Amino acid sequence: MPLSWSLCPHPGAQDFLIAADKGYEALEAYGVPPNLVVGDFDSLGRRPNHPNVVQLPVAKDDTDMVYALREGLDHIRSERAHV
């Protein structure tokens, strides 16, 4: 995968980074570890070797990205509940 270093994410210490399916490969190539990886991994072609993986079924109503967005919103709600 060709990399454009101008697009390399620079998450802060408080950021919660979620990779959706093949997005994991891009973050891996940039050396940026996500906090969570979600997807059916049809695009990636393998289940990521990561401690926090949510394996989705291939047949589903929403895309992997929509599921990742929902996970992010749930994380924000959870963080606010602990404040």
C-alpha positions, -999 to +999 in steps of 0.1 A: +000+000+000+016+033-010+017+057+019+012+095+019+029+107+050+009+139+048-021+118+056-005+099+086-027+103+117-012+117+148-036+108+176-032+124+210-030+106+242-067+110+249-078+099+214-096+066+209-086+053+175-108+027+157-098+009+126-125-004+103-116-035+083-088-026+058-082+006+076-062-015+100-037-022+073-031+016+067-027+023+104-003-007+107+017+007+078+020+041+094+030+025+128-001+040+145-018+014+167-056+016+170-074+010+203-101-011+186-104-029+153-138-038+139-150-054+107-159-086+088-124-083+074-134-093+039-113-064+025-083-070+047-084-108+040-074-118+075-084-113+111-060-088+126-036-099+153-048-072+178-060-076+214-093-057+208-110-070+177-148-070+171-154-096+144-186-088+124-206-111+102-202-107+065-240-105+061-252-075+080-274-044+076-246-018+082-211-013+068-180-018+089-176+019+090-210+025+105-203-001+131-170+017+139-188+050+143-213+035+167-185+020+187-169+054+188-201+071+200-205+044+227-170+050+238-177+088+241-208+081+261-189+057+284-161+082+290-186+110+299-204+087+323-171+082+342-164+120+346 
